[in-house]
Amino acid sequence: EQATLFVLDWAEPGAASPRSDLAIDVPEAVTAARFDGRRVYVVTALAVDPLWVIDVSDPAAPFLAGHLEMEGQLDYVEPRGDRLLALGHTPEGGGVFQLQVSLLDVSDPARPLLLARRWFGPDWGFVPAGPDDLRKAFQVLDGRGLVLVPFQGFDRGTWAWTGGTQLLTFSPDGLDLGGFVPHAGAVKRAFALDPPGLLAAWSDERLQTIDATDPSSPVELAAIDLARPVWDIAVVGAAAAELSGDPWRGASELVVVPAADPDAAVPTARV
């Protein structure tokens, strides 16, 4: 396997033609790629993870400007001028496939630098988004200096699934791990709300609002059910008791709802 960059002339939409190509001749798979102005960032991975910086100032003659080798792999790259924020996995924290966010300095394309890396979550984690959707799931909030990573994972220590939103704070020269907010269900997205400090997260089961005024200690403000997986239900007079949750995540609960409205988004009670 190898990575190859192809540059096409597309002046006429119906008549695209090859202009140049550049091979990165390494026996590794491409895990991430991103175009940013006159540069292309390509990540390949096997046992170590090179970041390749490609100069496309002259589309007819792209060339490798520099590269950086680091542990683990990068799955998504978000350019921010002469900095990159990247989402990936690493064994550095002792986990098999632990999630991590990295901050890289690409001000000198010949000498890209890893400024900071923070890993989090259980020793096997993933962001529930395909390669084309990672830019929606991996949220970089520039005005707030925040990164939001909704993820799920399996903790081999407790033999249980976990999921929620991890917060990180960043500046041009620093990246720090913030707090974590658990979420019921398979969390899909986390995003900013107004006013600043207010966030939301949603899954296949629940919509959640979060107070992140202090990013190191975010807390759930409220949650409303979108859907509940119900294994069994018992009607007792005007009330119904639902055995609900996901046994794989260990999030089983007893939910009490009006018998006449068993799908109520806000239950009468839950344990």
Secondary structure, 3 states (H helix, E strand, C coil): CCEEEEEEECCCCCCCEEEEEEEECCCCEEEEEEEECCEEEEEEECCEEEEEEEECCCCCCCEEEEEEEEECEEEEEEEECCEEEEEEEECCCCCCEEEEEEEEECCCCCCCEEEEEEEECCCEEECCCCCCCHHHHCEEEHHHCEEEEEEEEEECCCCEEEEEEEEEEEECCEEEEEEEEECCCCEEEEEECCCCCEEEEEECCEEEEEECCCCCCCEEEEEEECCCCEEEEEEECCEEEEEECCCCCCCCEEEEEECCCCCCCCCCEEC
